[in-house]
Amino acid sequence: STEMKALLLQDKKIQFVESRVDKLENTMTVDYGQQKELERIRKSRAITILGGINSKAYKSVSGKVFRAIGHDYKEYFDINAYNNTPSARYGEAVQYLKNWLPDNNLQIEINRANKAN
C-alpha cells in the first residue's frame, strides 16, 4: 500500500539520520573549554605526583613527568594532541588524568629527588 511505502521511506530516512548522528558523535572532538580543562587537570595531577610546585622533584623531574603523562594519555586515547580527544570520551579523559600514575622507574626518580639534600 501507499501508506506502507511511505512508512518504509520514513524509516529509511530516520535510519540515515541516526547513522549520521552516530558518525558525528564518534568523530567530534572536545571543544576549547574542555581542552583547557583537560590541560588544567593534567598539570594539577603532575604537580601533585611531584610533591607540589616547591618540591625538589618539581625542580628536577617535572619535564619528565609532564612528558610521561602526555605520552600515556595520547597513547591510551590513540590521538596526537589533546584537542583530538573524542568528545564522547571526555568524562573518561577527565578520570584518566585524575587517576594517572607514573611508571615505577619514574616514581623512584621522583622519590629520590624529593629525598635528596
Secondary structure, 3 states (H helix, E strand, C coil): CHHHHHHHHHHHHHHHHHHHHHHHHHHCECCHHHHHHHHHHHHHHHHHHHCCCCCHHHHHHHHHHHHHHHHHHHHHHCCCCHHHCEHHHHHHHHHHHHHCCCCHHHHHHHHHHHHCC
